[in-house]
Amino acid sequence: MALVAGAVLPLVTNGVASATVAKCGNGTCIKVIGKGLHVSDVMVSVQHGHVRSGYYFAKVRYGGGNIEWNWTDWQNGAPVIYMKGLSSRNYPDGAMMCAGVEKTQEPLDYPDEICIKIHK
């Protein structure tokens, strides 16, 4: 079963165990679905009760300063964005996945981003 720091909700589909982890804060939510270190889907959304327009992003911190970014076009309060560029792949144990909504597409550490850790 995929274990990601945060609340883990085990799901069983067709007899194959997987895990869904969702974490919200600062007006943004990130949801990761996977099994083992394989992530099948990454979704970014606005937290219930918030309306946020901007560039939705998800990024992966691999350690050693290596960061991979995935940005959307400008969104006017989109409910859920699938981050296809970070989905359907394996990640190393300990990788950090973060998400947020910002007014620019600058590769910075934003104070309001929300993060989860992928681990065995």
C-alpha positions in Angstrom: 0.0 0.0 0.0 1.3 3.5 -0.8 2.1 5.4 2.3 2.2 9.2 2.2 2.5 11.4 5.2 -0.9 12.8 6.1 -4.2 11.1 6.4 -4.2 7.7 4.5 -7.5 6.3 3.3 -7.0 2.7 2.0 -9.1 1.8 -1.0 -9.6 -1.6 -2.6 -10.5 -1.7 -6.3 -10.6 -5.0 -8.3 -8.7 -6.7 -5.4 -5.7 -4.4 -5.7 -4.9 -2.2 -2.6 -4.1 1.4 -3.2 -4.1 4.5 -1.1 -5.5 8.0 -1.5 -4.1 10.8 0.5 -5.5 14.3 0.6 -4.2 17.3 2.5 -5.6 20.8 2.6 -4.4 24.1 4.0 -3.9 27.7 3.1 -6.8 27.6 0.6 -5.3 24.7 -1.5 -5.7 20.9 -1.5 -3.5 18.2 -2.9 -4.7 14.7 -3.5 -2.4 11.8 -4.4 -3.6 8.3 -5.5 -1.1 5.5 -5.8 0.3 2.1 -4.8 3.8 1.5 -3.4 6.0 4.3 -4.7 3.9 4.5 -7.9 1.6 7.6 -8.2 -1.3 7.2 -10.6 -2.9 10.6 -10.1 -2.1 14.0 -8.6 -4.8 16.5 -8.2 -4.8 20.1 -7.0 -7.9 22.0 -5.9 -9.1 24.9 -3.9 -10.1 24.2 -0.3 -13.8 24.3 0.5 -15.0 27.8 1.1 -12.1 29.4 -0.8 -12.0 30.9 -4.3 -8.5 31.2 -5.8 -7.6 32.3 -9.3 -4.0 31.9 -10.6 -1.5 29.4 -11.8 -2.1 26.0 -10.1 1.1 24.1 -9.6 2.4 20.8 -8.2 6.1 20.2 -7.7 8.2 17.3 -6.5 11.3 17.8 -4.3 13.7 14.9 -4.8 16.3 16.1 -2.4 19.6 17.8 -3.0 17.9 20.8 -4.5 16.4 18.9 -7.4 12.8 20.1 -8.0 10.4 19.3 -10.8 7.6 21.7 -11.5 4.2 21.3 -13.3 2.2 24.4 -13.9 -1.3 25.0 -15.4 -2.4 28.0 -17.5 -4.2 30.7 -15.6 -7.3 29.3 -13.9 -10.3 31.4 -12.5 -11.2 29.3 -9.5 -11.1 25.9 -11.1 -12.5 23.2 -8.8 -10.0 20.4 -9.5 -6.9 20.2 -11.8 -5.3 16.9 -12.7 -1.5 17.3 -12.9 -0.9 14.9 -15.7 2.8 15.7 -15.9 3.4 14.3 -12.4 0.9 11.3 -12.7 1.4 7.7 -13.8 5.0 7.3 -12.6 7.2 6.1 -9.8 8.9 8.3 -7.2 11.8 7.7 -4.9 11.2 7.0 -1.3 11.1 10.3 0.6 10.1 12.6 -2.3 8.1 15.6 -1.2 5.1 16.6 -3.4 3.8 20.2 -2.9 0.9 22.2 -4.5 -0.5 25.7 -4.5 -2.1 28.5 -6.5 0.0 31.6 -7.3 -0.2 34.8 -9.3 3.2 34.1 -11.1 4.9 31.0 -12.5 8.2 31.6 -10.7 9.9 28.5 -9.3 10.0 29.6 -5.7 9.1 28.1 -2.3 5.8 29.7 -1.6 4.7 30.1 2.0 1.1 28.9 1.4 1.9 25.7 -0.5 0.7 22.4 1.0 3.0 19.3 1.0 2.9 15.6 1.5 5.8 13.1 1.7 5.9 9.9 -0.5 7.4 6.9 1.3 7.2 3.1 1.5 
